[in-house]
């Protein structure tokens, strides 16, 4: 089923879209109301045409509340079939403008569709009491009206009033269905304890939130955990790993500075998380303790590392060789292009590949590394020796010299980094 996005840059595009959909209007899958170059009246008109066309919508994103006019809301009330199968709803709430119309939209949807599987809420600024008293009850009612909400995302970019976290409490109505939750820029509130009652919650992402929030999110069923913050609170993270580590399969820890108490974190990973298949970690040195951890992860398939320069110069070459030798035989994916240009392994691509026996299918590196002849030769030798490597993802792919690209593509497919990167 094709996905048609209502987000063109010129008015002529609307006519082309309508012509294109003339014979397949029922294939309209997703619609996003955004502000590019179209004037608001034209956006409103185009949306009404789609709404009244007989199409059935599955995904809807509202990124500018000014598009949500009363005439559109009236058309929605008259054309229930258009959104009767809606599964993904995304709302970016930028200001108090249009709050009453957004609340009305939520009430209309709550009345006529109960099959939303993914809900994304983004709050861009601090709000007056009007927003809390008008929008909050509609949001809570909408959440409680759903029967199969599986994925929930809340992003409080400039801070949310604590009253808004009653939205989280409302998720208690989804305790049998919710599988994934993403919390971003959220302050601490005991309301988040409601997530612990969601017995099927398996994926939890805590991004730039208060560290204290981690203490109350100890659901035993979590198999995928992502923690991102400027400075990782290691003691609290260790408590989490001790609680859920045995079931943990995918872990991402991302920080913008060197991890303090690194040894404590690595010891916790080694002790509590034996079943990791995906590990992404930044701000960490290539220590012997890290090498021991990786060597012990006998189910590891995906590894992404970003290093701080904590290893003395004379030891780096030796550590790179040791790293290559301990990579488990289960490893299929290796990303050593994080934290460019400070990723020390990029200086020793030749050493790594010459001593690596892991059957990698995807390797992600920087184009800078391939400007050195020793590294391109090592990559060719690895391809010939192991015969499993299918793709090499290149950061700064466009800057890679044509002759180097032509030589390497006799042995392996080169692609831009973003085309094959695997996220948690």
C-alpha positions as CSV (number, residue, x, y, z in Angstrom):
1,X,0.0,0.0,0.0
2,X,1.5,3.3,-1.1
3,X,2.1,6.1,1.4
4,X,1.0,9.6,0.2
5,X,2.1,12.5,2.3
6,X,0.3,15.8,2.1
7,X,3.3,18.0,2.5
8,X,4.2,19.5,-0.9
9,X,6.3,22.6,-1.6
10,X,4.3,24.2,-4.4
11,X,0.5,24.5,-5.1
12,X,0.8,22.7,-8.4
13,X,1.7,19.5,-6.4
14,X,-1.8,19.3,-5.0
15,X,-3.3,18.8,-8.4
16,X,-0.7,16.2,-9.3
17,X,-1.5,14.3,-6.1
18,X,-5.2,14.3,-6.7
19,X,-4.6,13.1,-10.3
20,X,-2.3,10.4,-9.1
21,X,-4.8,9.2,-6.6
22,X,-7.8,9.4,-8.9
23,X,-7.8,5.6,-9.5
24,X,-6.4,4.5,-6.1
25,X,-7.8,6.9,-3.6
26,X,-8.3,4.1,-1.1
27,X,-4.5,3.7,-1.0
28,X,-4.1,6.9,1.0
29,X,-2.1,5.6,4.0
30,X,-0.7,8.6,5.9
31,X,-1.3,12.3,6.1
32,X,0.9,14.9,7.8
33,X,-0.2,18.5,8.2
34,X,3.0,20.6,8.2
35,X,3.9,24.1,7.3
36,X,6.1,24.3,4.2
37,X,5.3,26.8,1.5
38,X,1.6,26.3,1.1
39,X,-0.7,28.9,2.7
40,X,-3.0,27.6,5.4
41,X,-6.3,27.9,3.3
42,X,-4.8,25.7,0.6
43,X,-3.7,23.1,3.1
44,X,-7.1,23.1,4.6
45,X,-8.8,22.8,1.2
46,X,-6.5,19.9,0.2
47,X,-7.1,18.0,3.5
48,X,-10.9,18.4,3.1
49,X,-10.7,17.0,-0.5
50,X,-8.9,13.9,0.8
51,X,-11.2,13.6,3.8
52,X,-14.3,13.7,1.6
53,X,-12.8,11.4,-1.1
54,X,-13.7,8.1,0.4
55,X,-10.1,7.3,1.4
56,X,-9.3,5.4,4.6
57,X,-6.5,6.9,6.7
58,X,-4.1,4.8,8.9
59,X,-1.6,7.5,10.0
60,X,-2.2,11.1,10.9
61,X,0.3,13.8,12.1
62,X,-0.6,17.3,13.1
63,X,2.4,19.6,13.4
64,X,0.7,23.0,13.1
65,X,-2.6,23.4,15.0
66,X,-3.6,26.4,12.9
67,X,-4.5,24.0,10.1
68,X,-7.2,22.4,12.3
69,X,-10.1,24.6,11.4
70,X,-13.7,24.2,12.6
71,X,-14.7,23.3,9.0
72,X,-12.2,20.4,9.0
73,X,-13.5,19.2,12.4
74,X,-17.1,19.3,11.1
75,X,-16.0,17.3,8.0
76,X,-14.4,14.7,10.3
77,X,-17.6,14.3,12.2
78,X,-19.4,13.7,8.9
79,X,-16.8,11.3,7.5
80,X,-16.1,8.8,10.1
81,X,-15.0,6.2,7.6
82,X,-11.9,8.4,6.7
83,X,-10.3,7.7,10.1
84,X,-12.1,4.6,11.3
85,X,-9.0,2.5,10.9
86,X,-6.5,5.1,12.2
87,X,-3.6,3.4,13.9
88,X,-0.9,6.0,14.3
89,X,-1.6,9.5,15.7
90,X,1.1,12.2,16.2
91,X,0.4,15.6,17.8
92,X,3.0,18.4,18.0
93,X,1.5,21.0,20.4
94,X,3.5,24.3,19.9
95,X,1.4,26.8,21.8
96,X,-2.0,27.5,23.4
97,X,-3.2,28.5,19.9
98,X,-5.8,26.1,18.6
99,X,-6.0,24.1,21.9
100,X,-9.8,23.9,21.9
101,X,-9.8,22.5,18.4
102,X,-7.2,19.9,19.2
103,X,-9.3,18.9,22.2
104,X,-12.3,18.6,20.0
105,X,-10.3,16.5,17.5
106,X,-9.4,14.1,20.3
107,X,-13.0,13.8,21.5
108,X,-14.1,13.1,17.9
109,X,-11.5,10.4,17.5
110,X,-12.2,8.9,20.9
111,X,-15.9,8.5,19.9
112,X,-15.3,6.9,16.6
113,X,-12.0,5.0,16.6
114,X,-10.6,2.7,19.2
115,X,-7.8,1.0,17.3
116,X,-4.9,3.5,17.8
117,X,-1.7,1.4,18.2
118,X,0.8,4.3,18.4
119,X,0.4,7.7,20.0
120,X,3.1,10.4,19.9
121,X,2.7,13.7,21.9
122,X,5.3,16.5,21.7
123,X,5.0,19.6,23.8
124,X,7.2,22.5,22.5
125,X,6.8,25.2,25.2
126,X,5.6,25.9,28.7
127,X,1.9,26.3,28.9
128,X,-0.7,28.3,30.6
129,X,-3.5,26.8,32.7
130,X,-5.8,27.1,29.7
131,X,-4.0,24.3,28.0
132,X,-4.0,22.1,31.1
133,X,-7.7,22.5,31.8
134,X,-8.8,22.3,28.1
135,X,-6.5,19.7,26.6
136,X,-5.6,17.4,29.5
137,X,-9.1,16.0,30.0
138,X,-9.5,15.3,26.3
139,X,-6.1,13.6,26.2
140,X,-6.9,11.4,29.2
141,X,-10.3,10.5,27.8
142,X,-8.8,9.6,24.4
143,X,-6.1,7.4,25.9
144,X,-8.7,5.5,28.0
145,X,-10.9,5.1,25.0
146,X,-8.3,3.0,23.1
147,X,-8.3,-0.8,23.1
148,X,-4.9,-1.7,21.7
149,X,-2.4,1.1,22.4
150,X,1.0,-0.6,22.0
151,X,3.4,2.4,21.6
152,X,3.5,5.7,23.5
153,X,5.9,8.6,23.1
154,X,5.9,11.8,25.1
155,X,8.4,14.6,24.6
156,X,8.3,17.7,26.8
157,X,10.9,19.7,25.0
158,X,10.6,22.8,27.1
159,X,9.2,21.3,30.2
160,X,5.7,20.2,31.0
161,X,3.7,21.1,34.1
162,X,3.6,18.2,36.5
163,X,-0.2,18.0,35.9
164,X,0.5,16.7,32.5
165,X,1.9,13.5,33.9
166,X,-1.7,12.3,34.7
167,X,-1.5,11.3,31.0
168,X,0.9,8.6,32.2
169,X,-1.5,7.5,34.9
170,X,-4.1,7.1,32.2
171,X,-1.9,4.6,30.5
172,X,-2.9,2.3,33.3
173,X,-6.0,1.6,31.1
174,X,-3.5,0.1,28.6
175,X,-1.7,-2.2,31.0
176,X,-2.5,-5.3,29.0
177,X,-1.6,-3.8,25.6
178,X,1.3,-1.3,26.0
179,X,4.6,-2.7,24.7
180,X,6.8,0.3,24.1
181,X,7.2,3.7,25.9
182,X,9.5,6.6,25.1
183,X,9.9,9.4,27.7
184,X,11.9,12.4,26.6
185,X,12.8,15.6,28.6
186,X,10.5,14.5,31.4
187,X,10.9,15.7,35.0
188,X,10.5,13.3,37.9
189,X,6.9,12.4,38.9
190,X,5.5,9.4,40.8
191,X,2.9,9.3,38.1
192,X,5.4,7.2,36.0
193,X,5.0,4.3,38.4
194,X,1.8,3.5,36.4
195,X,4.1,2.1,33.7
196,X,5.2,-0.7,36.1
197,X,1.7,-2.1,35.9
198,X,2.0,-2.6,32.2
199,X,2.8,-6.3,32.2
200,X,3.6,-6.4,28.5
201,X,5.9,-3.4,28.4
202,X,9.1,-4.7,26.7
203,X,10.8,-1.5,25.3
204,X,11.6,1.5,27.4
205,X,13.4,4.6,26.2
206,X,14.5,7.2,28.8
207,X,15.9,10.2,26.9
208,X,17.3,13.3,28.7
209,X,15.0,12.8,31.7
210,X,15.6,13.2,35.4
211,X,17.8,10.4,36.6
212,X,15.5,9.8,39.5
213,X,12.9,8.7,37.0
214,X,14.9,5.5,36.4
215,X,14.5,4.5,40.0
216,X,10.7,3.9,39.7
217,X,10.8,2.3,36.3
218,X,11.8,-1.3,37.2
219,X,9.4,-3.4,35.1
220,X,10.7,-7.0,35.1
221,X,9.7,-7.6,31.4
222,X,11.9,-5.0,29.8
223,X,14.0,-6.6,27.0
224,X,15.0,-3.3,25.3
225,X,16.3,-0.4,27.3
226,X,17.7,2.9,25.9
227,X,19.1,5.5,28.3
228,X,20.4,8.8,26.9
229,X,21.7,11.8,28.9
230,X,24.5,14.3,28.9
231,X,25.9,12.6,32.0
232,X,24.8,9.0,32.8
233,X,24.0,8.4,36.4
234,X,25.9,5.1,36.8
235,X,24.7,4.0,40.3
236,X,21.1,4.4,39.3
237,X,21.7,2.6,36.0
238,X,23.4,-0.3,37.8
239,X,20.3,-0.6,40.0
240,X,18.2,-0.9,36.8
241,X,20.5,-3.5,35.3
242,X,20.5,-5.6,38.4
243,X,16.7,-5.6,38.4
244,X,16.0,-6.4,34.7
245,X,19.4,-7.6,33.3
246,X,18.6,-11.2,33.0
247,X,15.9,-10.5,30.4
248,X,17.7,-7.6,28.7
249,X,18.5,-8.3,25.1
250,X,19.0,-4.8,23.6
251,X,20.8,-2.0,25.5
252,X,21.7,1.5,24.3
253,X,23.6,3.9,26.7
254,X,24.4,7.2,25.1
255,X,26.1,10.1,26.7
256,X,27.9,13.2,25.4
257,X,30.8,13.1,27.8
258,X,33.1,10.4,29.3
259,X,31.2,8.0,31.5
260,X,32.2,8.4,35.2
261,X,32.4,5.2,37.2
262,X,32.9,3.2,34.0
263,X,34.3,0.2,35.9
264,X,31.1,0.0,38.0
265,X,28.9,0.0,34.8
266,X,31.0,-2.6,33.0
267,X,30.9,-4.9,36.0
268,X,27.2,-4.6,36.2
269,X,26.8,-5.5,32.5
270,X,29.0,-8.5,33.0
271,X,27.2,-9.7,36.1
272,X,23.6,-9.0,35.3
273,X,23.2,-9.0,31.5
274,X,24.4,-12.3,29.9
275,X,21.7,-12.3,27.1
276,X,22.6,-9.1,25.3
277,X,22.3,-9.4,21.5
278,X,22.5,-5.6,20.8
279,X,24.9,-3.3,22.7
280,X,25.4,0.4,21.9
281,X,27.5,2.5,24.3
282,X,29.4,5.8,24.0
283,X,31.7,7.8,26.2
284,X,33.7,4.7,27.1
285,X,37.4,3.8,26.9
286,X,38.8,0.6,25.3
287,X,39.7,-0.9,28.7
288,X,40.6,-4.5,29.4
289,X,37.4,-4.6,31.4
290,X,35.4,-3.7,28.3
291,X,37.2,-6.3,26.2
292,X,36.4,-8.9,28.9
293,X,32.7,-7.9,28.8
294,X,32.4,-8.2,25.0
295,X,34.2,-11.5,25.0
296,X,31.7,-12.8,27.5
297,X,28.6,-11.8,25.5
298,X,28.3,-15.0,23.6
299,X,24.9,-14.0,22.1
300,X,26.1,-10.6,20.8
301,X,25.0,-9.8,17.2
302,X,25.1,-6.0,17.1
303,X,27.8,-3.9,18.6
304,X,28.2,-0.1,18.4
305,X,31.0,1.7,20.3
306,X,32.0,5.3,20.7
307,X,35.2,5.9,22.7
308,X,36.8,8.6,24.7
309,X,40.5,8.8,24.4
310,X,41.4,7.2,27.8
311,X,43.9,4.6,26.6
312,X,47.6,5.7,26.4
313,X,49.0,6.0,22.9
314,X,51.4,3.1,23.3
315,X,48.6,0.7,24.3
316,X,46.0,1.5,21.7
317,X,47.4,-0.7,18.9
318,X,47.6,-3.7,21.4
319,X,44.1,-3.0,22.6
320,X,42.8,-2.9,19.0
321,X,44.3,-6.3,18.3
322,X,42.9,-7.7,21.5
323,X,39.5,-6.3,20.6
324,X,39.5,-7.9,17.2
325,X,40.4,-11.3,18.7
326,X,37.7,-11.3,21.4
327,X,34.7,-10.5,19.1
328,X,32.3,-13.3,19.5
329,X,31.5,-15.7,16.6
330,X,27.8,-14.5,16.8
331,X,28.7,-10.9,15.9
332,X,27.2,-9.8,12.5
333,X,27.2,-6.0,12.8
334,X,30.0,-3.7,14.0
335,X,29.7,0.1,14.1
336,X,32.9,1.9,15.1
337,X,32.0,5.2,13.5
338,X,30.5,6.8,16.6
339,X,32.0,9.8,18.2
340,X,34.0,10.8,15.1
341,X,36.8,11.8,14.9
342,X,37.7,10.5,18.4
343,X,36.9,6.8,17.9
344,X,40.4,5.4,18.5
345,X,39.6,2.1,16.6
346,X,39.3,4.1,13.4
347,X,43.1,4.6,13.6
348,X,43.7,0.9,13.5
349,X,41.2,-0.5,10.9
350,X,44.0,-2.6,9.4
351,X,44.9,-4.1,12.8
352,X,41.3,-4.8,13.6
353,X,40.4,-6.5,10.3
354,X,43.6,-8.5,10.1
355,X,42.9,-10.1,13.4
356,X,39.1,-10.3,13.3
357,X,37.5,-13.8,12.8
358,X,33.9,-12.7,13.6
359,X,31.7,-13.3,10.6
360,X,30.6,-9.7,10.1
361,X,27.8,-9.0,7.6
362,X,27.8,-5.2,8.1
363,X,30.7,-2.9,9.1
364,X,30.2,0.8,9.6
365,X,33.3,3.1,9.4
366,X,34.3,6.5,8.2
367,X,35.4,7.5,4.7
368,X,38.5,9.0,6.3
369,X,39.7,5.6,7.3
370,X,39.6,4.4,3.7
371,X,41.9,7.2,2.5
372,X,44.8,5.1,3.9
373,X,46.0,2.3,1.6
374,X,46.8,-0.1,4.5
375,X,43.1,0.0,5.6
376,X,41.7,-0.6,2.1
377,X,44.0,-3.5,1.7
378,X,43.0,-4.9,5.1
379,X,39.3,-4.6,4.2
380,X,39.9,-6.5,0.9
381,X,41.8,-9.2,2.7
382,X,39.1,-9.6,5.3
383,X,36.4,-9.9,2.6
384,X,38.4,-12.6,0.9
385,X,39.2,-14.5,4.1
386,X,35.9,-14.4,5.9
387,X,33.5,-14.2,3.0
388,X,30.5,-13.0,5.0
389,X,30.7,-9.2,4.7
390,X,27.9,-7.8,2.6
391,X,27.9,-4.1,3.3
392,X,30.2,-1.4,4.5
393,X,28.4,1.7,5.7
394,X,30.4,4.8,5.2
395,X,30.2,8.1,7.1
396,X,30.8,11.0,4.7
397,X,30.1,8.5,1.8
398,X,30.0,11.3,-0.8
399,X,33.5,12.3,0.0
400,X,35.0,8.9,-0.6
401,X,37.4,8.9,-3.5
402,X,36.0,7.4,-6.7
403,X,39.0,5.2,-7.3
404,X,38.9,3.8,-3.8
405,X,35.2,3.1,-4.1
406,X,35.6,1.4,-7.5
407,X,38.4,-0.9,-6.1
408,X,36.5,-1.9,-2.9
409,X,33.2,-2.5,-4.7
410,X,34.7,-5.5,-6.4
411,X,34.6,-7.2,-3.0
412,X,31.8,-5.6,-1.0
413,X,28.9,-3.2,-1.4
414,X,29.5,0.3,-0.1
415,X,26.5,2.3,1.1
416,X,25.9,5.6,3.1
417,X,26.1,5.0,6.8
418,X,22.5,5.9,7.4
419,X,21.2,3.3,5.0
420,X,22.3,0.3,7.1
421,X,22.7,1.7,10.6
422,X,20.7,-0.5,13.1
423,X,18.9,1.4,15.9
424,X,18.0,-0.1,19.3
